Amino acid sequence: MNMLNGYIDLRSDTVTQPTPEMREAMTRAELGDDVFGDDPTVNRLEEQAAVKLGKEAAVFVTSGTLGNLASLLTHCRRGEEVILGDQAHIFRYEAGGSSALGGIAQFQIPNNPDGTLPLDRVEAAIRGDDQHEARTKLIALENTHNRCGGTVLPLSYLKQVRELAKRHNLKVHLDGARIFNAAVALGVDVQEITQYVDSVTFCLSKGLSAPVGSVICGSPEFIAQARRYRKMLGGGMRQAGVLAAAGIVALEKMIERLAEDHVNARRLAEGLADMPGVTIDLERVQTNIIYFDLTPQVKVTGEAIAQRMLEHHIKILPGPARRFRFVTHVGVDHRDVEQVLLAFNAALKD
Ligand code: TLP
């Protein structure tokens, strides 16, 4: 049993807690004032992250949301536009930050079910010098794609986006909150992915289990400007090495094991697929995220199901219209998966 505070928690991989090795590293971390550039542990994390992602520079930020926001602010000025998916986390769940704080227009294109954006529609959306129009500057992608089911963008697709962007003199930003899940699922080095983007934000505090933090990677000029935005947005931290120390362990020790989360997600998805009352597209279960729906035959409400699961010490989030998302992570092992399947099957009964 591998529970979090006595619960099997499937609400998100953000619920993961720092490992004992992380806690140890946090206690021992050498610290300084990071706004002065003096925190050796933060500097080490930033250097390691840049090297790992194949970029020249990196900046440690408080969250994925701040990483995406600082990146968009750096790529686009007021009145300029980013093209992104209508299912993108940046559009759906980041409080409209880039529009509210940066005056950046967002051109949303319906995502394909696999998380890609149709390239013909991206190309048709690009706008230029006409004074009536917002000027397009950026294409933003997400990999893995959260709302599309943790799907992995194919490398060949990323290459095509890169070429399209180049033809139109646009930049590409990647919301790579779970980029290591994508790399592990593809069985490639993460640089195979990042070679096609100008900037990338990835999260240390999701499947990689660090308690706090994300990193933006890009060119030195890009990162210098993103660092200014981090400060402007109140994200300049002082002795942040206590957090970065956990981030270093996350990068060094927690990436390969993501494969276990993918195996557990698959087992969970297959078990759900066998249950009367559940519809699930197994092809979309590629990493650690599972979305599924209940058929009209199931009469119990999503809230009631969540309550029944809680009685079995299992936390789930009932989504709207009885659509559920389960997320596997280091706090969910294969025995937990069996327990969840038993409890969920029972919870669906009238
Ligand atoms: N996603 C969270 C919720 O906000 C939905 C989750 O539980 O999945 N990009 C992607 C693709 C994300 O999934 C998230 C978090 C973020 C960015 C934002 O990261 P944080 O929470 O660190 O601001």
Residues whose N, C-alpha, C, O or C-beta is under 5 A from the ligand:
A	BS01	TLP	R11 S12 T14 S63 G64 T65 H89 Y93 T144 N146 D175 A177
